[in-house]
Amino acid sequence: MPIASTLWQQVKYLPKGRPFSSRRFAGLGSPSAVGKAIARLVSAGQLERIRRGIYMRPKISPYIGSVRPSALAVIRVIAKQNHETIQVHGAEAVRAFRLSTQMQIQPVLYTSGSSREIRIGALTIRLRHVSSEKLQHAGTKVGLALVAFFYLGRKGVNPTAVAKIKSELTPAELKQLAACKMPAWMSKALAGSPPA
């Protein structure tokens, strides 16, 4: 069976509009052969190229036409193929807990990989390398709470902010958060003692 047909058999059941990496087909043949097979499927309209190495099955809405995946979904695919951990930025975490209404001018995410900028369509996303402490429980409410605390810092973490963040976590999540590796001042604030 030609590579394009084998590839299509694997792709046709993927949800429309969900991005994926071309690297998932590495076992089907040489990079050149897989690249040509993907190019044929793109030419036939069966796949859509989002950016180099990232594709999706086209998704069409009767109201807005072509539906693009979110930039975060694309970044997650890139991170997965590079074996990176991605976490939302502290400013976004603080906003998620409704402790701030400020929005980032340029989207920034924390990463275990190198600091760089990635362009997706008209949007440029900055990836900023951070320590593993800020990447604990990435993609969860616990991770969100942790980076919110880091972002607020020793001076910004007050009893109101702590109470607000804790109120949005389950007892199990609070236990996970307390078990995270964090500075002493943060542990004290989380436990209800004022930071020194």
Buried (B, 14 or more C-beta within 10 A) or exposed (E): EEBBEBBBEEBEEBEEBEBBBBBBBEEBBEEEBBBBBBEBBBEEEBBBBBBEBBBBBBBEEEEEEEEBBEBEBBBBBBBBBBEBBBBBBBBBBBBBBEBBEEEEEEBBBBBBBEEEEBEBEEEEBBBBEBEEBBBBBBEBBBBBBBBBBBBBEEEBBBEEBBEBBBEEBEEEBBEBBEEBEBBEBBBBBBEEEEBE
